[in-house]
């Protein structure tokens, strides 16, 4: 899992590359989001364009951090999840919890 973090306006953009599944990938994302939250950043855009697969531990992590972000006045928005990821999130029944955007620009500007 390759993670690239950058800031746009008041939003943390986290770009992921690779499979989001139990083990080092989920641990790395957990650490990245924890660091953002500890800096007071609760407005997060997750770019999933290069994530071909997500498992239950990845989904659990996203849902947990979405709830945390919302409690602190922020949110986690998804950008360009592939068809497999969308189907997996829908199958588990959590797709409707997330705002999904076609591009990073739209996701970032949706916070204003």
N, C-alpha and C positions, 0 to 999 in steps of 0.2 A: 504494500500500500504506500503510495506516494502522496504526501499531503503538502499543499502549497497554500499559505495563508497570506492574505493582503487586506489592506483596509481601503474602503471606498466610502467617502463621506463619513457617516457615523456607523457604518456597517462593516462587520468582519466577513470577508468572503473566503470560504474554505473550499479549495478545489481538491477533489479526490481522484486518484487514478489507481485502479485495481479493484479486486474483489473485497467487499465489506463483509467479512465473516469472522467468526469467533477466532480469538488468538491475537497476534500482533497488530492486525489491521484495526480491530475494534479497540484494542488498548491504546493505539496511537491516536485514534480519533477522540477517544475519551479524554486523553491527556490534552489534546489541542483545544477541545471545547472547555475543559476545566480551566485552562490558562486564560481563555477569552473571558469566561465568567468571572474569574478572580480579578481581572482587570476592569470589570464593570461592563463588559461588552455582552449584551444579551440580544442584540440584533444581528442575526447570523444568516448568511446565505450559503447553502451547501450546493456546490456545483457537482452534480452526479453524472455529467455527460460521459465520463470515462470509467464509470463503475458498471461492469457487465452483470454483477450478481450481488445480492444482499441476502444474508441468512437471518434467522430469528434473533441472534444476539445483536446484530447490526440494527435490526428494526427496533428491538427493545431499547437500545441506546438512543436512537433518534427520538422515540416517543418520550423517554425519560427526560431528555434534555429539552424537548419542546415544552413539556409541562413546566420545567424549571424556568425556562426563558420567559414563558407567559406570566408566571407568578411574579417575575421581576420586571414586567413591563415591556418585554421584548418578544421575539418569535424566532423560529427557524423556518426558513423558506427553501424549497428545493428547486434546483434549476436543471432542466433537461435530463430527468431520469430516463434511462432506456426502457424499452417496452417490457423487458423481463422484470426490472425493478418495480415499475408501475403495477404490473400484474401481481407481483408478490405482495406489495403493500395493499393492493385492493383485496386480494385473497385473505389476508390476515385481518382486514377490516380497519386499517388505520390510514389509508390513502386520504380519506376525507378530512383528517386532522390537519393535514399540511396544505399550505398554499404552494402550488406548483407553477413555475414560470418557464417560458420558452427560452429566455435569455437572462444573463446576469444583470444587464442594464434594467430590465423590467422588474426583476426581483429587488434590486437595490432601491430603485425609485419607489417601489410600493411601500417602503417604510416611511416615506415623508408624508 
